[in-house]
Amino acid sequence: MLKISKNKIMIAPSILSGDFANMEKAVKNIEEWGGDLVHCDVMDGAYVPNLTFGMPMIASLKKKTKLPLDVHLMINKPERYIGEFIGAGADIITFHPDASENPKATLEKIRESGVLAGVVFNPNIPWKPYSELFKLCDLVLVMSVYAGRGGQSFIEDSLITVREIADYLSKNNIDIPIEIDGGINPQTAQKAKEAGASILVAGNAVFNAENPANAISALKK
């Protein structure tokens, strides 16, 4: 089973920033550059305004990389498709609890299948009403932009959320990492790590870098 820890900085380049005409090359590049996870954003055009891809893409990527697939479901009622995403090869599944009719049961279903599970919080969604779910999570994902919308800048207030969740986890002896996604670059990565995040999702900062391997190395420092 995949192991993740808050004590190790991991970089999860977002496949959305890769070349959609050559996803095989994109995932192989992530491996070669030193990425730790392949972040896959699944959008349904309902919970978020954009559409991306679904289970067939996950299954195809799984055949082309040894890296774990970090699947972020930005979809309504994610429980409807959990089994299919597990079957497609997801190694980590995170979803928005406010989009789920039963987030507790959804987390339990994911973990019972041997896949890591977590919940995701948009900047406008308070985390405290869902804090009881953390003991069923393998990680918590904090969005530092609004999910599913392009061209956004890093939201500084997201660092407050990271700090608050890190403090809650520590006080309640819940030993899981915090992931952060949105507007990550060397400057914001440093702030995120100082706040308590250890898994960093980066798209353009990696794929558009002059030297992506160096970019990933810099994000880890």
Accessible surface in RSA format (square Angstrom, percent):
REM  Atomic radii and reference values for relative SASA: ProtOr
REM  Chains: A
REM  Algorithm: Lee & Richards
REM  Probe-radius: 1.40
REM  Slices: 20
REM RES _ NUM      All-atoms   Total-Side   Main-Chain    Non-polar    All polar
REM                ABS   REL    ABS   REL    ABS   REL    ABS   REL    ABS   REL
RES MET A   1   144.18  74.7  68.79  45.5  75.39 179.5  53.50  45.5  90.68 120.1
RES LEU A   2    45.62  25.4  26.94  19.3  18.69  47.0  34.76  24.4  10.86  29.2
RES LYS A   3   173.41  84.6 155.21  95.2  18.20  43.3 104.85  94.4  68.56  73.0
RES ILE A   4    29.88  17.0   4.75   3.5  25.13  60.6   7.50   5.4  22.38  60.7
RES SER A   5    45.81  38.7  40.47  54.0   5.34  12.3  36.01  76.7   9.80  13.7
RES LYS A   6    95.27  46.5  77.98  47.8  17.29  41.2  43.45  39.1  51.83  55.2
RES ASN A   7   129.51  89.3  90.32  87.3  39.19  94.4  34.79  83.7  94.72  91.6
RES LYS A   8   117.21  57.2 113.51  69.6   3.71   8.8  72.76  65.5  44.45  47.3
RES ILE A   9    48.89  27.8  40.91  30.5   7.97  19.2  40.91  29.5   7.97  21.6
RES MET A  10    11.15   5.8  11.15   7.4   0.00   0.0  10.38   8.8   0.77   1.0
RES ILE A  11     0.00   0.0   0.00   0.0   0.00   0.0   0.00   0.0   0.00   0.0
RES ALA A  12     0.00   0.0   0.00   0.0   0.00   0.0   0.00   0.0   0.00   0.0
RES PRO A  13     0.00   0.0   0.00   0.0   0.00   0.0   0.00   0.0   0.00   0.0
RES SER A  14     9.50   8.0   9.50  12.7   0.00   0.0   7.24  15.4   2.26   3.2
RES ILE A  15     0.00   0.0   0.00   0.0   0.00   0.0   0.00   0.0   0.00   0.0
RES LEU A  16    55.43  30.9  35.78  25.6  19.64  49.4  35.96  25.3  19.47  52.4
RES SER A  17    35.27  29.8  11.79  15.7  23.49  54.1   8.22  17.5  27.05  37.9
RES GLY A  18    13.73  16.9   0.00   N/A  13.73  16.9   2.50   6.9  11.23  25.2
RES ASP A  19    86.38  60.5  74.62  74.3  11.76  27.8  36.59  86.1  49.79  49.7
RES PHE A  20   101.99  51.0  78.36  48.5  23.63  61.5  78.75  47.7  23.24  66.5
RES ALA A  21    98.71  90.8  54.76  84.5  43.95 100.0  66.64  93.8  32.07  85.0
RES ASN A  22    60.82  41.9  55.83  54.0   4.99  12.0  12.82  30.8  48.00  46.4
RES MET A  23    17.87   9.3  13.63   9.0   4.24  10.1  13.63  11.6   4.24   5.6
RES GLU A  24    67.61  38.8  62.72  47.4   4.89  11.6  18.09  35.0  49.52  40.4
RES LYS A  25   117.25  57.2 112.90  69.3   4.35  10.4  81.92  73.7  35.34  37.6
RES ALA A  26     3.91   3.6   1.20   1.9   2.71   6.2   3.48   4.9   0.44   1.2
RES VAL A  27     0.00   0.0   0.00   0.0   0.00   0.0   0.00   0.0   0.00   0.0
RES LYS A  28    89.33  43.6  88.64  54.4   0.69   1.6  50.79  45.7  38.54  41.1
RES ASN A  29    24.24  16.7  24.24  23.4   0.00   0.0   0.05   0.1  24.19  23.4
RES ILE A  30     0.00   0.0   0.00   0.0   0.00   0.0   0.00   0.0   0.00   0.0
RES GLU A  31    60.95  35.0  42.67  32.3  18.28  43.5  13.40  25.9  47.55  38.8
RES GLU A  32   135.03  77.5  98.27  74.3  36.76  87.5  47.52  91.9  87.50  71.4
RES TRP A  33    47.50  19.1  40.81  19.8   6.69  15.7  25.71  13.7  21.79  35.3
RES GLY A  34    33.37  41.2   0.00   N/A  33.37  41.2  30.93  84.9   2.45   5.5
RES GLY A  35     7.14   8.8   0.00   N/A   7.14   8.8   0.00   0.0   7.14  16.0
RES ASP A  36    21.09  14.8  14.02  14.0   7.07  16.7   4.26  10.0  16.83  16.8
RES LEU A  37     0.31   0.2   0.31   0.2   0.00   0.0   0.31   0.2   0.00   0.0
RES VAL A  38     0.00   0.0   0.00   0.0   0.00   0.0   0.00   0.0   0.00   0.0
RES HIS A  39     0.00   0.0   0.00   0.0   0.00   0.0   0.00   0.0   0.00   0.0
RES CYS A  40     0.00   0.0   0.00   0.0   0.00   0.0   0.00   0.0   0.00   0.0
RES ASP A  41     8.52   6.0   8.52   8.5   0.00   0.0   0.00   0.0   8.52   8.5
RES VAL A  42     6.63   4.4   6.63   6.0   0.00   0.0   6.63   5.8   0.00   0.0
RES MET A  43    19.47  10.1  13.78   9.1   5.69  13.6  13.61  11.6   5.87   7.8
RES ASP A  44    41.92  29.4  22.27  22.2  19.65  46.5  24.62  57.9  17.31  17.3
RES GLY A  45    36.46  45.0   0.00   N/A  36.46  45.0   6.39  17.5  30.07  67.3
RES ALA A  46    70.94  65.2  37.21  57.4  33.73  76.7  44.21  62.3  26.73  70.8
RES TYR A  47    48.80  22.8  24.23  13.8  24.57  63.9  25.80  19.4  23.00  28.4
RES VAL A  48     4.17   2.7   2.66   2.4   1.51   3.6   4.16   3.6   0.01   0.0
RES PRO A  49    92.00  67.0  59.09  53.9  32.91 119.6  68.02  56.2  23.98 149.0
RES ASN A  50    65.39  45.1  63.17  61.0   2.22   5.3  11.54  27.8  53.85  52.0
RES LEU A  51   139.68  77.8 112.77  80.7  26.91  67.6 112.77  79.2  26.91  72.4
RES THR A  52    42.55  30.3   9.06   9.2  33.49  79.8  12.84  17.3  29.71  44.9
RES PHE A  53    24.57  12.3   9.68   6.0  14.90  38.8  21.67  13.1   2.90   8.3
RES GLY A  54    23.40  28.9   0.00   N/A  23.40  28.9  15.17  41.6   8.22  18.4
RES MET A  55    45.38  23.5  45.05  29.8   0.33   0.8  40.78  34.7   4.60   6.1
RES PRO A  56   102.31  74.6  92.74  84.5   9.57  34.8 101.03  83.4   1.29   8.0
RES MET A  57    43.68  22.6  38.31  25.4   5.37  12.8  35.22  29.9   8.46  11.2
RES ILE A  58     0.00   0.0   0.00   0.0   0.00   0.0   0.00   0.0   0.00   0.0
RES ALA A  59    33.24  30.6  31.46  48.5   1.78   4.0  32.11  45.2   1.13   3.0
RES SER A  60    57.21  48.3  55.56  74.2   1.65   3.8  25.90  55.2  31.30  43.9
RES LEU A  61     2.79   1.6   2.72   1.9   0.07   0.2   2.79   2.0   0.00   0.0
RES LYS A  62    76.77  37.5  66.69  40.9  10.08  24.0  51.19  46.1  25.58  27.2
RES LYS A  63   169.90  82.9 131.27  80.5  38.62  92.0  85.01  76.5  84.88  90.4
RES LYS A  64    87.02  42.5  78.09  47.9   8.93  21.3  35.47  31.9  51.54  54.9
RES THR A  65    13.95   9.9   0.00   0.0  13.95  33.2   3.54   4.8  10.41  15.7
RES LYS A  66   195.96  95.6 162.70  99.8  33.26  79.2 112.70 101.4  83.27  88.7
RES LEU A  67    29.40  16.4  28.31  20.3   1.10   2.8  28.48  20.0   0.92   2.5
RES PRO A  68    25.20  18.4  22.80  20.8   2.40   8.7  25.20  20.8   0.00   0.0
RES LEU A  69     0.00   0.0   0.00   0.0   0.00   0.0   0.00   0.0   0.00   0.0
RES ASP A  70     0.05   0.0   0.05   0.1   0.00   0.0   0.00   0.0   0.05   0.1
RES VAL A  71     0.00   0.0   0.00   0.0   0.00   0.0   0.00   0.0   0.00   0.0
RES HIS A  72     0.00   0.0   0.00   0.0   0.00   0.0   0.00   0.0   0.00   0.0
RES LEU A  73     0.17   0.1   0.00   0.0   0.17   0.4   0.00   0.0   0.17   0.5
RES MET A  74     4.25   2.2   4.25   2.8   0.00   0.0   4.25   3.6   0.00   0.0
RES ILE A  75     9.66   5.5   9.34   7.0   0.33   0.8   9.34   6.7   0.33   0.9
RES ASN A  76    54.32  37.5  54.32  52.5   0.00   0.0  15.92  38.3  38.40  37.1
RES LYS A  77    89.23  43.5  89.23  54.7   0.00   0.0  37.34  33.6  51.89  55.3
RES PRO A  78     0.11   0.1   0.11   0.1   0.00   0.0   0.11   0.1   0.00   0.0
RES GLU A  79    43.96  25.2  36.20  27.4   7.76  18.5  35.65  69.0   8.31   6.8
RES ARG A  80   130.30  54.7  98.26  50.1  32.04  76.3  54.42  74.4  75.87  46.0
RES TYR A  81    75.14  35.1  74.91  42.6   0.24   0.6  40.73  30.6  34.42  42.4
RES ILE A  82     0.08   0.0   0.01   0.0   0.07   0.2   0.01   0.0   0.07   0.2
RES GLY A  83    37.74  46.5   0.00   N/A  37.74  46.5  26.48  72.7  11.26  25.2
RES GLU A  84    92.04  52.8  81.35  61.5  10.69  25.5  43.54  84.2  48.50  39.6
RES PHE A  85     3.43   1.7   3.43   2.1   0.00   0.0   3.43   2.1   0.00   0.0
RES ILE A  86    35.44  20.2  26.06  19.4   9.38  22.6  26.06  18.8   9.38  25.4
RES GLY A  87    68.52  84.5   0.00   N/A  68.52  84.5  36.71 100.7  31.81  71.2
RES ALA A  88    13.65  12.5   2.97   4.6  10.68  24.3   9.04  12.7   4.61  12.2
RES GLY A  89    14.19  17.5   0.00   N/A  14.19  17.5  13.63  37.4   0.56   1.3
RES ALA A  90     5.03   4.6   0.00   0.0   5.03  11.4   0.00   0.0   5.03  13.3
RES ASP A  91    33.62  23.6  28.58  28.4   5.04  11.9   3.76   8.8  29.86  29.8
RES ILE A  92     0.05   0.0   0.05   0.0   0.00   0.0   0.05   0.0   0.00   0.0
RES ILE A  93     0.00   0.0   0.00   0.0   0.00   0.0   0.00   0.0   0.00   0.0
RES THR A  94     0.02   0.0   0.02   0.0   0.00   0.0   0.00   0.0   0.02   0.0
RES PHE A  95     0.07   0.0   0.07   0.0   0.00   0.0   0.07   0.0   0.00   0.0
RES HIS A  96     0.29   0.2   0.06   0.0   0.23   0.6   0.06   0.1   0.23   0.3
RES PRO A  97     2.34   1.7   0.00   0.0   2.34   8.5   0.00   0.0   2.34  14.6
RES ASP A  98    53.86  37.7  20.42  20.3  33.44  79.1  16.71  39.3  37.15  37.1
RES ALA A  99    12.04  11.1   0.01   0.0  12.03  27.4   6.58   9.3   5.46  14.5
RES SER A 100    15.30  12.9   0.00   0.0  15.30  35.2   1.07   2.3  14.23  19.9
RES GLU A 101   129.87  74.6  93.77  70.9  36.10  86.0  43.40  83.9  86.47  70.6
RES ASN A 102    78.08  53.8  75.80  73.2   2.29   5.5  21.39  51.5  56.70  54.8
RES PRO A 103    25.12  18.3  25.12  22.9   0.00   0.0  25.12  20.7   0.00   0.0
RES LYS A 104   110.07  53.7 110.05  67.5   0.02   0.0  77.24  69.5  32.83  35.0
RES ALA A 105    43.94  40.4  39.10  60.3   4.84  11.0  39.72  55.9   4.23  11.2
RES THR A 106     3.00   2.1   0.74   0.7   2.27   5.4   2.27   3.0   0.74   1.1
RES LEU A 107     0.00   0.0   0.00   0.0   0.00   0.0   0.00   0.0   0.00   0.0
RES GLU A 108    56.53  32.5  53.46  40.4   3.07   7.3  19.42  37.6  37.11  30.3
RES LYS A 109    94.97  46.3  92.99  57.1   1.97   4.7  57.61  51.9  37.35  39.8
RES ILE A 110     0.00   0.0   0.00   0.0   0.00   0.0   0.00   0.0   0.00   0.0
RES ARG A 111    89.82  37.7  76.33  38.9  13.48  32.1  19.32  26.4  70.50  42.7
RES GLU A 112   146.48  84.1 105.77  80.0  40.70  96.9  52.56 101.7  93.92  76.7
RES SER A 113    59.80  50.5  25.16  33.6  34.64  79.8  17.30  36.8  42.50  59.5
RES GLY A 114    42.12  51.9   0.00   N/A  42.12  51.9  25.66  70.4  16.46  36.9
RES VAL A 115    12.06   7.9  11.35  10.3   0.70   1.7  12.06  10.5   0.00   0.0
RES LEU A 116     8.13   4.5   8.08   5.8   0.05   0.1   8.08   5.7   0.05   0.1
RES ALA A 117     0.00   0.0   0.00   0.0   0.00   0.0   0.00   0.0   0.00   0.0
RES GLY A 118     0.00   0.0   0.00   N/A   0.00   0.0   0.00   0.0   0.00   0.0
RES VAL A 119     0.00   0.0   0.00   0.0   0.00   0.0   0.00   0.0   0.00   0.0
RES VAL A 120     0.00   0.0   0.00   0.0   0.00   0.0   0.00   0.0   0.00   0.0
RES PHE A 121     2.15   1.1   1.28   0.8   0.87   2.3   1.28   0.8   0.87   2.5
RES ASN A 122    16.93  11.7  14.24  13.8   2.69   6.5   0.00   0.0  16.93  16.4
RES PRO A 123    48.62  35.4   7.46   6.8  41.16 149.6  17.68  14.6  30.94 192.3
RES ASN A 124    97.24  67.1  68.90  66.6  28.34  68.2  30.25  72.8  66.99  64.8
RES ILE A 125    38.85  22.1  30.85  23.0   8.00  19.3  31.55  22.7   7.30  19.8
RES PRO A 126    86.10  62.7  74.36  67.8  11.73  42.7  85.41  70.5   0.68   4.2
RES TRP A 127    19.09   7.7  18.58   9.0   0.51   1.2  17.21   9.2   1.88   3.1
RES LYS A 128   135.34  66.0 125.98  77.3   9.36  22.3  72.64  65.4  62.70  66.8
RES PRO A 129    97.11  70.8  56.12  51.2  40.99 149.0  69.12  57.1  27.99 174.0
RES TYR A 130    51.43  24.0  49.64  28.2   1.79   4.7  26.19  19.7  25.24  31.1
RES SER A 131    15.82  13.4  14.78  19.7   1.04   2.4   0.46   1.0  15.36  21.5
RES GLU A 132   117.22  67.3 113.19  85.6   4.03   9.6  62.46 120.8  54.76  44.7
RES LEU A 133    17.62   9.8  17.62  12.6   0.00   0.0  17.62  12.4   0.00   0.0
RES PHE A 134     0.06   0.0   0.00   0.0   0.06   0.2   0.00   0.0   0.06   0.2
RES LYS A 135   123.51  60.3 100.39  61.6  23.12  55.1  91.11  82.0  32.40  34.5
RES LEU A 136    34.71  19.3  34.71  24.8   0.00   0.0  34.71  24.4   0.00   0.0
RES CYS A 137     3.70   2.8   0.00   0.0   3.70   8.7   0.00   0.0   3.70   4.0
RES ASP A 138    20.19  14.1  17.16  17.1   3.03   7.2   3.94   9.3  16.25  16.2
RES LEU A 139     0.39   0.2   0.39   0.3   0.00   0.0   0.39   0.3   0.00   0.0
RES VAL A 140     0.00   0.0   0.00   0.0   0.00   0.0   0.00   0.0   0.00   0.0
RES LEU A 141     0.02   0.0   0.02   0.0   0.00   0.0   0.02   0.0   0.00   0.0
RES VAL A 142     2.43   1.6   2.43   2.2   0.00   0.0   2.43   2.1   0.00   0.0
RES MET A 143     4.23   2.2   3.53   2.3   0.71   1.7   3.53   3.0   0.71   0.9
RES SER A 144     0.00   0.0   0.00   0.0   0.00   0.0   0.00   0.0   0.00   0.0
RES VAL A 145    17.10  11.3  17.10  15.5   0.00   0.0  17.10  14.9   0.00   0.0
RES TYR A 146    63.53  29.7  63.11  35.9   0.42   1.1  34.83  26.2  28.71  35.4
RES ALA A 147     4.20   3.9   0.00   0.0   4.20   9.5   0.64   0.9   3.56   9.4
RES GLY A 148     6.44   7.9   0.00   N/A   6.44   7.9   1.57   4.3   4.87  10.9
RES ARG A 149   133.77  56.2 120.26  61.3  13.51  32.2  34.13  46.6  99.64  60.4
RES GLY A 150    69.66  85.9   0.00   N/A  69.66  85.9  41.71 114.5  27.95  62.6
RES GLY A 151    93.11 114.8   0.00   N/A  93.11 114.8  45.11 123.8  47.99 107.5
RES GLN A 152    55.30  30.9  27.34  20.0  27.95  66.6  26.73  56.9  28.57  21.7
RES SER A 153    93.59  79.1  78.49 104.7  15.10  34.8  44.12  93.9  49.47  69.3
RES PHE A 154    26.41  13.2   8.64   5.3  17.78  46.3   8.64   5.2  17.78  50.9
RES ILE A 155    47.65  27.1  43.85  32.7   3.80   9.2  47.65  34.3   0.00   0.0
RES GLU A 156    88.30  50.7  80.78  61.1   7.53  17.9  55.87 108.1  32.43  26.5
RES ASP A 157    96.78  67.8  92.83  92.4   3.95   9.3  22.34  52.6  74.44  74.2
RES SER A 158     5.02   4.2   0.45   0.6   4.57  10.5   4.67   9.9   0.35   0.5
RES LEU A 159     9.37   5.2   9.37   6.7   0.00   0.0   9.37   6.6   0.00   0.0
RES ILE A 160    88.67  50.5  88.22  65.7   0.45   1.1  88.67  63.9   0.00   0.0
RES THR A 161    32.95  23.4  32.95  33.4   0.00   0.0   6.95   9.3  26.00  39.3
RES VAL A 162     0.00   0.0   0.00   0.0   0.00   0.0   0.00   0.0   0.00   0.0
RES ARG A 163   121.31  50.9 116.21  59.2   5.10  12.1  51.89  70.9  69.42  42.1
RES GLU A 164    71.40  41.0  63.94  48.4   7.45  17.7  27.91  54.0  43.48  35.5
RES ILE A 165     0.00   0.0   0.00   0.0   0.00   0.0   0.00   0.0   0.00   0.0
RES ALA A 166    28.62  26.3  21.74  33.6   6.88  15.6  23.92  33.7   4.70  12.5
RES ASP A 167    68.98  48.3  63.45  63.2   5.53  13.1  22.80  53.7  46.18  46.1
RES TYR A 168    48.76  22.8  45.45  25.9   3.32   8.6  37.84  28.4  10.92  13.5
RES LEU A 169     7.30   4.1   7.17   5.1   0.12   0.3   7.17   5.0   0.12   0.3
RES SER A 170    72.96  61.7  57.15  76.3  15.82  36.4  24.35  51.8  48.62  68.1
RES LYS A 171   154.65  75.4 121.49  74.5  33.16  78.9  83.09  74.8  71.55  76.2
RES ASN A 172    70.78  48.8  50.44  48.7  20.34  49.0  10.28  24.7  60.49  58.5
RES ASN A 173   139.24  96.0 107.08 103.5  32.16  77.4  34.54  83.1 104.70 101.2
RES ILE A 174    26.73  15.2  21.78  16.2   4.95  11.9  25.16  18.1   1.57   4.3
RES ASP A 175   106.43  74.6  79.77  79.4  26.66  63.0  35.86  84.4  70.57  70.4
RES ILE A 176    19.25  11.0  16.43  12.2   2.82   6.8  16.67  12.0   2.58   7.0
RES PRO A 177     2.71   2.0   2.41   2.2   0.29   1.1   2.71   2.2   0.00   0.0
RES ILE A 178     3.57   2.0   3.16   2.4   0.41   1.0   3.16   2.3   0.41   1.1
RES GLU A 179     0.15   0.1   0.15   0.1   0.00   0.0   0.04   0.1   0.11   0.1
RES ILE A 180     0.00   0.0   0.00   0.0   0.00   0.0   0.00   0.0   0.00   0.0
RES ASP A 181    14.83  10.4  14.83  14.8   0.00   0.0   0.00   0.0  14.83  14.8
RES GLY A 182     8.49  10.5   0.00   N/A   8.49  10.5   8.04  22.1   0.45   1.0
RES GLY A 183    34.62  42.7   0.00   N/A  34.62  42.7  21.79  59.8  12.83  28.7
RES ILE A 184     9.01   5.1   0.00   0.0   9.01  21.7   0.01   0.0   9.00  24.4
RES ASN A 185    53.22  36.7  53.22  51.4   0.00   0.0  15.55  37.4  37.67  36.4
RES PRO A 186    66.00  48.1  55.95  51.0  10.06  36.6  57.09  47.1   8.91  55.4
RES GLN A 187   123.57  69.1 115.21  84.2   8.37  19.9  62.77 133.6  60.80  46.1
RES THR A 188    12.54   8.9  12.54  12.7   0.00   0.0  12.54  16.8   0.00   0.0
RES ALA A 189     0.64   0.6   0.64   1.0   0.00   0.0   0.64   0.9   0.00   0.0
RES GLN A 190    81.49  45.6  81.32  59.4   0.17   0.4  35.63  75.8  45.85  34.8
RES LYS A 191    84.55  41.2  83.18  51.0   1.37   3.3  52.41  47.2  32.14  34.2
RES ALA A 192     0.00   0.0   0.00   0.0   0.00   0.0   0.00   0.0   0.00   0.0
RES LYS A 193    33.90  16.5  17.84  10.9  16.05  38.2  16.40  14.8  17.50  18.6
RES GLU A 194   130.21  74.8  91.16  69.0  39.04  93.0  45.38  87.8  84.83  69.3
RES ALA A 195     6.81   6.3   0.00   0.0   6.81  15.5   0.69   1.0   6.12  16.2
RES GLY A 196    31.07  38.3   0.00   N/A  31.07  38.3  19.70  54.0  11.37  25.5
RES ALA A 197     2.97   2.7   0.00   0.0   2.97   6.7   0.00   0.0   2.97   7.9
RES SER A 198     3.01   2.5   3.01   4.0   0.00   0.0   3.01   6.4   0.00   0.0
RES ILE A 199     0.00   0.0   0.00   0.0   0.00   0.0   0.00   0.0   0.00   0.0
RES LEU A 200     0.00   0.0   0.00   0.0   0.00   0.0   0.00   0.0   0.00   0.0
RES VAL A 201     3.62   2.4   2.10   1.9   1.53   3.7   2.10   1.8   1.53   4.1
RES ALA A 202     1.80   1.7   0.00   0.0   1.80   4.1   1.80   2.5   0.00   0.0
RES GLY A 203    15.40  19.0   0.00   N/A  15.40  19.0   5.72  15.7   9.68  21.7
RES ASN A 204    98.10  67.7  90.88  87.8   7.22  17.4  21.68  52.2  76.42  73.9
RES ALA A 205    28.26  26.0   6.45  10.0  21.81  49.6  19.71  27.8   8.55  22.6
RES VAL A 206     0.00   0.0   0.00   0.0   0.00   0.0   0.00   0.0   0.00   0.0
RES PHE A 207    33.03  16.5  11.06   6.8  21.97  57.2  11.06   6.7  21.97  62.9
RES ASN A 208   109.44  75.5  76.49  73.9  32.95  79.3  28.22  67.9  81.22  78.5
RES ALA A 209    30.51  28.0  10.77  16.6  19.74  44.9  20.62  29.0   9.88  26.2
RES GLU A 210   185.59 106.6 144.04 109.0  41.55  98.9  65.77 127.2 119.82  97.8
RES ASN A 211    70.55  48.7  64.75  62.6   5.80  14.0  18.73  45.1  51.82  50.1
RES PRO A 212    21.44  15.6  21.44  19.5   0.00   0.0  21.44  17.7   0.00   0.0
RES ALA A 213    38.25  35.2  34.49  53.2   3.76   8.6  34.74  48.9   3.51   9.3
RES ASN A 214    93.00  64.1  88.66  85.7   4.35  10.5  23.23  55.9  69.77  67.4
RES ALA A 215    17.74  16.3  10.02  15.5   7.72  17.6  17.17  24.2   0.57   1.5
RES ILE A 216     2.45   1.4   2.45   1.8   0.00   0.0   2.45   1.8   0.00   0.0
RES SER A 217    50.86  43.0  45.84  61.2   5.02  11.6  26.23  55.9  24.62  34.5
RES ALA A 218    43.63  40.1  33.06  51.0  10.56  24.0  33.78  47.6   9.85  26.1
RES LEU A 219     1.45   0.8   1.08   0.8   0.37   0.9   1.45   1.0   0.00   0.0
RES LYS A 220    69.98  34.1  57.75  35.4  12.24  29.1  32.57  29.3  37.42  39.9
RES LYS A 221   171.76  83.8 134.45  82.5  37.31  88.8 113.10 101.8  58.65  62.5
END  Absolute sums over single chains surface
CHAIN  1 A     9721.8       7379.8       2342.0       5049.4       4672.4
END  Absolute sums over all chains
TOTAL          9721.8       7379.8       2342.0       5049.4       4672.4
